[in-house]
Amino acid sequence: MTSFWLFLSDVFKWIFQIFPIAGNVINWILFFTACGMFCYWCYVLISTLGNNKDKEYFSPTEGHHPYYDPKIYKTKED
């Protein structure tokens, strides 16, 4: 019976060695995904917004939703 428990112990040790390996693989996948997103973000900043190209951008909502609307925040005149 002792050999069975020793075998079961070896099986559990082998199974739990998978978790660090799987965690390492997931870590590298997330790392490369984050690097790709960062490179894309840099590309967007440099290519589309660089050299004052952002001044050519047209916002369809600009001026329609102001931060301070005088009609809403007017003070009562006594």
N, C-alpha and C positions, 0 to 999 in steps of 0.2 A: 504494500500500500504506500510505503514511503516513496518508492520509485515513481508511482503515479503522481504524487504531489510534486516531486522534483521535476517531472516532465511537464506538468501543468505550469509550474513556476517558470520553466524555460520558455514555454509557449507565450506566457504573459510578457516576459521580458522581450521576446522577439516582436510581439504585437506592438508594444509601446515604443519600440525603436522606430516604427513607421511615423509616429506623430512629429518628431523633430524633422524628419526628412520631408514630410508633406508640408510642414510649416515653412521650411526653407524654400521649397518650390513655390508656394503661394507668395512668400515674401519677394522672391525674384520676379514673379509675374506682376505683382503690384508695383514693384520698383520700375520695371520697364514701361508699364502703363503710365505711371506718373511722369517718367522721363519723356515719353511721347507727348503727353498732354502739355508739359512744360515747353517742349520744343515747338508745338503747334501754337501755344500762347505767344511765345516770342516771335514766331513767324507773323502772326496776326498783328502784333504790335508794331513790328518793323515794316512789313510790306504794306499793310492797309492803312496804318495810322502814321507811318513815318513820313518825314519831309512835308509836314503840314497838310497831308491829305485829309486829315480829319475835318478841316475847314470846309471841304466839299460835301461833307455828310449832311443830308437833309433829314430832319426828324419830323415825322408826321404829327407828333403830339406836342411839339414845341410851342409854347404860348397858350395852349388850350387848357392846361392844368397847372396854373402857377402855384408856387409854394405859398405865396401870400396873396389872397384874393381880397381886394378892398371891399367888395360887396358883402363878404361874409364877416370880416373882421373890422368893421367900422365902429368907431367909438360913438357913444351917445353924446350928443351935444346938449348941455344943460342951458 
